[in-house]
Amino acid sequence: MKRKNFRRLSSTERRYEISLRQAALEITRSIKRLKTVNEIISALVRYAENPKWVEYANREALKMVKSVMVENAGSWREAARKGQNGGEIYRMLKKEFAGNPKFNALVEQNANYIRLLPAKVAVSVASKASKSAMEGARPEALLKQIQQEAPQLAEWQATRIARTEVSKAQASITSMRSQAIGLDFYVWKTSQDQRVRSSHKHMEGVICSFSNPPNPEAILGVKSGLGNYGPGECPNCRCYAEPIVDPDFETWPKKLAQGNKIVSIGKKDFLKLQDSP
């Protein structure tokens, strides 16, 4: 199976980011003519509760998750054509969507992130205003500064949501689909460029478990509050999981995350590990 099949979904991310950034600009246009910083903060908080904004958040979250599901399904169909579990994969894809609470929860989680975007901008505005006031900024200058910076704050929040949540959705859907057909192991894949964080570079090509995710920082000996997680599950992570659908398509020996260390494992030992309860 080609490694590119389960790659990060950059096209979905771009569409999601464009939509959220456009919405962020609409938010900041609504506060341009306000006279005080307090009015701006109050308006942003009200915007988060506006029924039209809530409807937009729900619609965009559903659209994004469906897009991830469709693109990810294409990877699984390719895997089905090449692997030993083709029949199981096709049956899983055919029946999985109807009323699946896990997918519904994923949509609701992302809708909530979007709904909170104006409120998060309000918090940032309040923090900046408080700091500037303590430094002696005049109210007129402070208002002008906030009006100039609010669009950047909103767009930054929109970009952060798009870049983080598409990867997390991809990770969740890959994990759910893998475990639905009894596949618990995957190969951690990075973007293999200079932007890959140091704690993930050493995870490239390492076999990990969906049910018992690794702690990349602990493996490297770095203190962190992130704990155990899979590729794409932490902020701005562009890594992704490549499920091991058929061990015959892998090159052995490989690296395996075991506790807080990485060890070498051959195909024979992996098959034993895969079959163990």
C-alpha positions as CSV (number, residue, x, y, z in Angstrom):
1,M,0.0,0.0,0.0
2,K,1.4,3.4,-0.9
3,R,2.2,5.6,2.0
4,K,0.6,8.6,0.4
5,N,-2.9,7.2,0.9
6,F,-3.5,8.4,4.4
7,R,-1.7,11.7,4.0
8,R,-2.8,14.9,5.7
9,L,-5.9,16.4,4.1
10,S,-4.5,19.7,2.9
11,S,-7.3,20.5,0.5
12,T,-10.0,20.1,3.2
13,E,-7.9,22.3,5.5
14,R,-7.6,25.0,2.9
15,R,-11.3,25.1,2.2
16,Y,-12.1,25.2,5.9
17,E,-9.5,27.9,6.6
18,I,-10.8,30.1,3.8
19,S,-14.4,29.9,5.0
20,L,-13.4,30.6,8.7
21,R,-11.2,33.5,7.7
22,Q,-14.0,35.1,5.7
23,A,-16.3,34.7,8.6
24,A,-13.7,36.2,10.9
25,L,-13.5,39.3,8.7
26,E,-17.3,39.6,8.8
27,I,-17.1,39.6,12.6
28,T,-14.5,42.4,12.7
29,R,-16.5,44.5,10.2
30,S,-19.4,44.6,12.7
31,I,-17.2,46.3,15.3
32,K,-15.5,49.0,13.1
33,R,-17.9,51.9,14.0
34,L,-18.1,51.2,17.8
35,K,-16.9,54.0,20.0
36,T,-15.3,52.3,23.0
37,V,-13.3,49.1,23.7
38,N,-16.0,47.9,26.1
39,E,-18.6,48.2,23.3
40,I,-16.3,46.1,21.1
41,I,-15.9,43.4,23.7
42,S,-19.7,43.3,24.4
43,A,-20.5,43.1,20.6
44,L,-18.1,40.2,20.1
45,V,-19.6,38.3,23.0
46,R,-23.1,38.9,21.6
47,Y,-22.0,37.8,18.1
48,A,-21.0,34.4,19.6
49,E,-24.7,34.0,20.7
50,N,-26.2,35.2,17.4
51,P,-28.5,32.4,16.0
52,K,-27.1,33.0,12.5
53,W,-23.6,32.6,13.7
54,V,-24.5,29.4,15.6
55,E,-26.2,28.1,12.4
56,Y,-23.0,28.9,10.4
57,A,-20.8,27.1,12.9
58,N,-23.0,24.0,12.8
59,R,-23.1,24.0,9.0
60,E,-19.3,24.5,8.5
61,A,-18.4,21.9,11.1
62,L,-20.7,19.3,9.5
63,K,-19.3,20.2,6.0
64,M,-15.7,19.9,7.2
65,V,-16.2,16.5,9.0
66,K,-18.0,15.1,6.0
67,S,-15.2,16.2,3.7
68,V,-12.6,14.5,6.0
69,M,-14.8,11.4,6.0
70,V,-15.1,11.3,2.2
71,E,-11.4,11.9,1.6
72,N,-10.4,9.4,4.3
73,A,-12.8,6.8,2.8
74,G,-10.9,7.1,-0.5
75,S,-7.7,6.0,1.3
76,W,-9.5,3.1,2.9
77,R,-10.9,2.0,-0.5
78,E,-7.4,2.0,-1.9
79,A,-6.2,0.0,1.0
80,A,-9.1,-2.5,0.5
81,R,-8.0,-3.1,-3.1
82,K,-4.5,-3.9,-2.0
83,G,-4.8,-5.5,1.4
84,Q,-6.1,-8.8,2.9
85,N,-9.0,-7.1,4.7
86,G,-10.8,-5.7,1.6
87,G,-14.2,-7.2,2.4
88,E,-14.2,-6.0,6.0
89,I,-13.2,-2.5,4.9
90,Y,-15.9,-2.2,2.3
91,R,-18.5,-3.5,4.8
92,M,-17.3,-1.0,7.4
93,L,-17.5,2.0,5.0
94,K,-21.0,0.9,3.8
95,K,-22.7,0.8,7.2
96,E,-20.7,3.1,9.5
97,F,-22.4,6.5,9.0
98,A,-26.0,6.0,10.0
99,G,-26.5,7.6,13.4
100,N,-22.9,7.0,14.5
101,P,-22.6,9.0,17.8
102,K,-18.9,9.3,17.5
103,F,-19.2,11.2,14.2
104,N,-22.0,13.3,15.6
105,A,-19.8,14.2,18.6
106,L,-17.0,15.2,16.3
107,V,-19.2,17.6,14.4
108,E,-20.6,19.1,17.7
109,Q,-17.0,19.6,19.0
110,N,-15.9,21.4,15.9
111,A,-19.1,23.5,15.8
112,N,-18.4,24.6,19.4
113,Y,-14.8,25.7,18.4
114,I,-16.3,27.9,15.7
115,R,-19.1,29.3,17.9
116,L,-16.5,30.4,20.5
117,L,-14.3,32.2,18.0
118,P,-15.8,35.7,18.6
119,A,-15.7,35.2,22.4
120,K,-12.0,34.2,22.2
121,V,-11.3,37.4,20.2
122,A,-13.1,39.3,22.9
123,V,-10.9,37.8,25.6
124,S,-7.8,38.7,23.5
125,V,-9.1,42.3,23.1
126,A,-9.8,42.6,26.8
127,S,-6.3,41.3,27.7
128,K,-4.6,43.7,25.2
129,A,-6.8,46.6,26.4
130,S,-5.9,46.0,30.1
131,K,-2.2,45.8,29.4
132,S,-2.2,49.0,27.2
133,A,-4.3,50.9,29.8
134,M,-1.8,49.9,32.6
135,E,1.0,51.3,30.3
136,G,-0.9,54.6,30.2
137,A,-2.3,54.5,26.7
138,R,-4.9,57.1,25.9
139,P,-8.5,55.8,25.3
140,E,-8.6,57.2,21.7
141,A,-5.2,55.6,20.8
142,L,-6.3,52.3,22.5
143,L,-9.5,52.2,20.6
144,K,-7.7,52.7,17.3
145,Q,-5.2,50.0,18.2
146,I,-7.9,47.5,19.0
147,Q,-9.8,48.3,15.8
148,Q,-6.6,47.6,13.8
149,E,-5.6,44.5,15.6
150,A,-9.1,42.8,16.0
151,P,-9.1,41.5,12.4
152,Q,-5.7,40.0,12.8
153,L,-6.8,38.3,16.1
154,A,-9.9,36.9,14.5
155,E,-8.1,35.6,11.4
156,W,-5.4,34.0,13.6
157,Q,-8.1,32.2,15.6
158,A,-9.7,31.0,12.4
159,T,-6.4,29.8,11.0
160,R,-5.6,28.0,14.2
161,I,-9.0,26.2,14.3
162,A,-8.7,25.1,10.6
163,R,-5.1,23.8,10.9
164,T,-5.6,22.0,14.2
165,E,-9.1,20.6,13.9
166,V,-8.9,19.1,10.4
167,S,-5.9,17.1,11.5
168,K,-7.7,16.1,14.7
169,A,-10.8,15.1,12.7
170,Q,-8.6,13.0,10.3
171,A,-6.9,11.4,13.3
172,S,-10.2,10.5,15.0
173,I,-11.8,9.1,11.8
174,T,-8.8,7.0,10.9
175,S,-8.7,5.7,14.5
176,M,-12.4,4.9,14.6
177,R,-12.4,3.2,11.2
178,S,-9.3,1.2,12.0
179,Q,-10.6,-0.1,15.3
180,A,-14.0,-0.9,13.8
181,I,-12.3,-3.6,11.7
182,G,-9.9,-4.7,14.4
183,L,-6.8,-2.8,13.3
184,D,-5.0,-1.4,16.3
185,F,-1.6,-0.6,14.8
186,Y,-0.4,2.2,12.5
187,V,2.8,3.8,11.3
188,W,3.4,7.4,12.5
189,K,4.1,9.6,9.5
190,T,5.4,13.2,9.6
191,S,5.5,15.9,6.8
192,Q,9.3,15.3,6.7
193,D,10.2,19.0,6.5
194,Q,11.8,21.6,8.6
195,R,8.6,22.6,10.3
196,V,8.2,19.1,12.0
197,R,8.7,19.6,15.8
198,S,11.7,17.8,17.3
199,S,9.6,15.6,19.5
200,H,7.9,14.2,16.3
201,K,10.9,13.8,14.0
202,H,12.0,10.7,15.9
203,M,8.4,9.2,15.5
204,E,8.7,9.0,11.7
205,G,8.1,5.4,10.6
206,V,7.5,4.2,14.2
207,I,4.7,1.6,14.8
208,C,2.2,2.8,17.4
209,S,-1.1,1.7,18.8
210,F,-4.5,3.4,18.5
211,S,-5.7,2.0,21.8
212,N,-2.4,2.8,23.7
213,P,-1.0,6.0,22.1
214,P,2.6,6.9,22.7
215,N,4.1,9.9,24.6
216,P,6.5,11.3,22.0
217,E,8.0,13.9,24.4
218,A,8.7,11.2,27.1
219,I,10.3,8.9,24.5
220,L,12.7,11.8,23.6
221,G,13.2,12.6,27.3
222,V,11.5,16.0,27.2
223,K,9.2,17.3,29.9
224,S,5.7,18.1,28.5
225,G,2.1,18.4,29.6
226,L,0.8,16.9,26.4
227,G,0.8,13.3,27.7
228,N,-0.1,10.4,25.4
229,Y,-1.5,11.2,21.9
230,G,-1.5,10.1,18.3
231,P,-0.4,11.9,15.1
232,G,-2.5,15.0,14.4
233,E,-4.0,15.2,17.9
234,C,-2.0,18.1,19.3
235,P,-2.1,21.7,18.2
236,N,-0.7,22.5,14.7
237,C,0.5,18.9,14.3
238,R,0.7,17.9,10.6
239,C,1.5,14.2,11.2
240,Y,-0.9,11.4,10.3
241,A,-1.4,7.8,11.0
242,E,-0.9,5.1,8.3
243,P,-2.9,2.0,9.5
244,I,-1.1,-1.3,9.0
245,V,-3.8,-2.9,6.9
246,D,-1.6,-5.7,5.7
247,P,1.9,-6.4,7.2
248,D,3.1,-7.9,3.9
249,F,3.1,-4.3,2.5
250,E,5.6,-3.2,5.2
251,T,9.4,-3.3,5.1
252,W,10.8,-5.2,8.1
253,P,12.3,-4.8,10.6
254,K,10.6,-1.6,11.8
255,K,10.6,0.6,14.9
256,L,8.0,0.1,17.6
257,A,6.9,2.5,20.4
258,Q,7.0,0.4,23.5
259,G,6.4,2.3,26.8
260,N,8.7,5.3,26.8
261,K,11.2,3.9,24.4
262,I,11.5,2.8,20.7
263,V,12.6,-0.7,19.9
264,S,13.1,-2.7,16.8
265,I,10.6,-5.4,15.8
266,G,10.5,-8.0,13.0
267,K,7.5,-9.2,11.0
268,K,7.2,-12.5,13.0
269,D,7.2,-10.7,16.3
270,F,4.8,-8.1,15.1
271,L,2.3,-10.7,14.0
272,K,2.4,-12.2,17.5
273,L,1.9,-8.8,19.0
274,Q,-1.0,-8.1,16.6
275,D,-2.7,-11.3,17.5
276,S,-2.2,-11.0,21.2
277,P,-5.4,-10.0,23.3
